[in-house]
Amino acid sequence: MQPTELEQLAREFGNPLYVYDAEKIEFQYNRLTNAFAKVEKLRINYAMKALSNISILKLLKNLGSGLDTVSIQEVQLGLHAGFTPDKIIFTPNGVSFEEIEEVAALGVQINIDNLSVLEHFGTKHPKVPVCIRINPHVMAGGNENISVGHIDSKFGISIYQIPHILRIVENTKMHINGIHMHTGSDILDIEVFLYAAEILFDAAKQFKDLDFLDFGSGFKVPYKKGDIETNIEELGKKLTKRFLSFEKEYGRELTLAFEPGKFLVSEAGYFLAKVNVIKQTTSTVFAGIDSGFNHLIRPMFYGSQHTIENISNPKGKERFYTVVGYICETDTFANNRKISEIHEGDTLCFRNAGAYCFSMASNYNSRFKPAEVLWKDGKGHLIRERETFEDLLQNQIMIEL
Ligand SMILES: *Cc1c(COP(=O)(O)O)cnc(C)c1O
């Protein structure tokens, strides 16, 4: 999107504001499906925890996407947005047994990642097909927080415990219809992905009645200049070839499933915030914006580097700034960053604000969560109103004291 279009939206809907470009989401969805066009049965399940606004869900549904969910509330939001239960997969970690039963009763595919839960569920509901989340123990990328396939991860059932899984299946006569892996969001190298995939293919041979193989996500998108991006086209070529040969070996047609979040929505998102103050100190120039980690926590939580542009002065002379929030804690968005000269009142734009930004927002410091706008066909559509004071009071009870 153009700086002028974004500025116009900030004027129309106010600051701070999340804007999502529908065309970019569509572009990414098509890129992924085109990369795997030779696979007869391909299923993309959008990981909705990245961005869960129901209009975004509807947009993805209309593109043909399924949904990957991690809580019963996400399942309910998906159903509300128009997804049918057969288009939803539930991949929780550490939720209660009752929640898994409730979701299964809705007709949603469940994915189990714990031996005790598997045994309990198979004993009680042997007729309900279940997918198993395997931990292939592949270290994806370098960031501990987002590598979930390694040995000490809480996710998945270890690949070394396959004999135990098989024993449970034998004892309970339950039906395993899919196997799954998700090695985290930081796969730098498609060779690592293909290596993990081999482990999943190998495990799949042990199960006779599979309908699908789910390779999760971990597709990387660039956040700043020079960042590596997953080469989806090359992965598509290589994995398709291997998948088709595996199908022959397995003797039956299978569905190839993915569950990308970031890949589909990250780059479609822009976060706009107004500069309240410029503060010169002995060594730094701070630009203080009317937001903080209550609205966008990724830089503080993960050390993510979102590109920041001054859309009020896009062609201005570049200077060095430290961009901070208004929260009464250290909430630094960017350190010593080159940005077009900033004046108080300017609007800054954060790139890659589609994934894990609004969905992680909170009311810390009793601030309102921002509004959300979908940019579609050259027009901004409000898809979430800015919160109001009533929202802060909602559910609170002032007792007699
Ligand atoms: C979060 C998550 C995803 C999506 O990861 P991205 O890095 O956003 O693509 C996929 N599968 C599972 C099980 C997840 O928890």
The ligand as a Tripos MOL2 file, in Angstrom:
@<TRIPOS>MOLECULE
LIG
   15    15     1     0     0
SMALL
NO_CHARGES

@<TRIPOS>ATOM
      1 C1          1.2500  -21.0070   15.4380 C.3       1 LIG1
      2 C2          1.0850  -22.2510   14.7010 C.ar      1 LIG1
      3 C3          1.1700  -22.2710   13.3030 C.ar      1 LIG1
      4 C4          1.4730  -21.0490   12.4780 C.3       1 LIG1
      5 O1          2.7920  -20.6590   12.5500 O.3       1 LIG1
      6 P1          3.3240  -19.4480   11.6260 P.3       1 LIG1
      7 O2          4.7300  -19.2870   11.9790 O.co2     1 LIG1
      8 O3          2.5080  -18.2530   11.9530 O.co2     1 LIG1
      9 O4          3.1110  -19.8490   10.2200 O.co2     1 LIG1
     10 C5          0.9540  -23.4620   12.6730 C.ar      1 LIG1
     11 N1          0.6760  -24.6030   13.3660 N.ar      1 LIG1
     12 C6          0.5980  -24.6170   14.7040 C.ar      1 LIG1
     13 C7          0.2800  -25.8800   15.4020 C.3       1 LIG1
     14 C8          0.7930  -23.4590   15.4190 C.ar      1 LIG1
     15 O5          0.7340  -23.4840   16.7490 O.3       1 LIG1
@<TRIPOS>BOND
     1     1     2 1
     2     2     3 ar
     3     2    14 ar
     4     3     4 1
     5     3    10 ar
     6     4     5 1
     7     5     6 1
     8     6     7 2
     9     6     8 1
    10     6     9 1
    11    10    11 ar
    12    11    12 ar
    13    12    13 1
    14    12    14 ar
    15    14    15 1
@<TRIPOS>SUBSTRUCTURE
     1 LIG1         1 GROUP 0 **** ****
